[in-house]
Amino acid sequence: MASTASTVKPNRRPPPVLAVVQAASGILGTVSPAAASALLARVFTTPRRQKLSLEEKKWLMASAARPMRLKSGAEIPLYEWRAMPRGCGVLDEAPLPTVLLVHGMSGRAAQLGGFAAPLVAAGFRVVAFDAPGHGAAAGRRSSLPEMLWVTEEVAAHLGPLDGIVAHSNGAAATVAALARGMRARRVALLAPPIDLERYLGKVARFLGFGERVASGAQRRLERRYGVPFSALKGTDLAPGLSQPALIVHDNGDKIVPASEGRALADSWPGARLHVTAGLGHGRILRDEAVISRVVEHLASQGKDPA
């Protein structure tokens, strides 16, 4: 395990626009807590779409893309990378061990495209997907329960997985899916959050909402998805998991604190924690040293569960 100390920066005043939003949220929470809770619930489950970088476009262009229709009727794109003989225009269809890449909230499959070529070179077929509301998939809303269900469905479609690489909310969904019986030989989780209730509270405070509004939003979302937040808590689920896990977290992550990765590793039998410095929440996906460590972990044949 590697670890370095992080630099504590002094508190700064919020930008003027954020200060106005926080003030307005506080007023709404006082005047109409129910309306404020509904607004927070919607904001919390609305992903932000971002343009692909040039590098991400290249990664996707190197894949074979095809649609997959989910049980809900929604259609999502699957992206597949595998070894291709030179001069041949079709992919080799020989069976290969499969690694699934799972993006996070407001993410997309292309964010994890840097793992594709190294994993293919290590002998894997690599598959990623855009969840509903993300990337090239239709939809406007998303949540941890929905990411859990989509991950389970894609995994079942692909067959038993040799490995999973998952980031942020996708990592939390992976933990929950494994606890529900999803099969994977090894997993690598990058910046995994462990407590949805805590994260909702953090978002609420950032936007200027109080605890009452956050609790109301949580009740709305639990009713909407039929899943209590407590059932998705990673540190409660991890003790029952047997897959060898590599957990990678940056000590300067401002979205999901590194303490959450440490807590998950401590509660997961056989998990190993690797702490980085200077990568934050997003750059950890593009760091060559992190990618190499993840590939080495997934390619390892030792100490697998019986």
Buried (B, 14 or more C-beta within 10 A) or exposed (E): EEBEEBEEEEEEEEEEEEEEBBEEBBEBBEEEBEEBBBBBBBBBBBBEEBEBEEEBEEBBEBBEBEEBEBEEEBEBBBBBBBEBEEEEEEBEEEEBBBBBBBBBBBBBBBBBBBBBBBBBEBEBBBBBBBBBBBBBBEBEBBBBBBBBBBBBBBBEEBEEBBBBBBBBBBBBBBBBBBBEEBEBBBBBBBBBBBBBBBBBBBBBBEBBBBEBBBBBBBBBBBEEBEBBBEBBBBBBBBEEBEBBBBBBBBBBBEBBBBEBBBBBBEBBEEBBBBBBBEBBBBEBBBBEEBBEBBBEBBBBEEEEEE
